[in-house]
Amino acid sequence: MICKLRPACKSYIWGGRRLIEEYGKGDGAGNLAESWELSCHPDGPSIAADGPYAGRSLPEILAERPEFAGRAVESLGRFPVLVKLIDAARELSVQVHPDDAYALKHEGQLGKTEMWYIIDAEPGAGLYCGFRREVTPAQLHTAIEGNTLCELLRRVPVKAGDVVFIPAGTVHAIGAGILLAEIQQSSSVTYRLYDYGRLGADGKPRELHIDKALDVAALSPAPVSFGFGGHLGDCRYFTADLFACSGQAELYAGEDSFLNLLVIEGELELGGLHAGKGESVFVSADSGSCTVRGEGKAILTYVKRP
């Protein structure tokens, strides 16, 4: 099976208009923060846009045809990865995600390791990723109460093409003026440490989760991990590569894993389907050799067997 996917779209207070105006996402109204391009998460599953399964959700399809996901996914017991486009017109909250053990015990779902591929960034834009020096829980509480938490964090300037890997337990935040692709574990567990005193859509301050965040946060500095070349990053739950096509290229979908192509530049044709910037194509496991034509780049996501 080869099909394009229709994303689930999410509006949050920090989102902008780029996903709407440049990528044709959503219904055109208001602002749009995220589009979940490859998702089996119950909060926003992807929908098959064409082919014999058109109109059905990806979780439905894979429940009926688990071999489409591949043996690597089968070995994990659940679909492990979620791929998003994120438009951060304003900064996101300072947050942290737990590892699997903590999340399963306290939230009933897996934790979250993630990575970011920067598609575009305004001049001077940056991310927060970990701490500049070792801190204590007491120092964090004081900084949160005094609105100085960001002074403790390591700020990393970014530009288009940069890749940053965020292991579970890393305190982080996406800065304003950044458009990126996020490849993450299929989990929604997020603990906010600080939200700049902002009000949510209901006019009330958004909930913080300081105690749980302190349970899971790595309080010592750690090196920032950047991807390079064609290989962007990987972990147990996903692998991401930068796929480039200039005229014609080949992909192979074996029995171990599906392939997902998120086009980030140009236009590609695969299996008779044309995918432009911001569109995703799902290739089921064991589809064999696939010829890709066109001029463009895509983020290729799949799962490796242990």
Secondary structure, DSSP 8 states (H G I E B T S, - for coil): -EEEEE-EEE--TTBBSHHHHTT--TTSSS-B-EEEEE---TTS--EE-SSTTTTSBHHHHHHH-GGGT-HHHHHHTS--EEEEEEEESS---EEE---HHHHHHHTSS----EEEEEEEE-TT-EEEEEESS---HHHHHHHHHTT-GGGGEEEEE--TT-EEEE-TT--EEE-SSEEEEEEEES----EEEE-TT-B-TTSSB----HHHHHHH---S----EE-BTTEEEE-SS-EEEEEEEEEEEEEEE-SS--EEEEEEEEEEEETTEEE-TT-EEEE-TT-EEEEEEEEEEEEEEE----
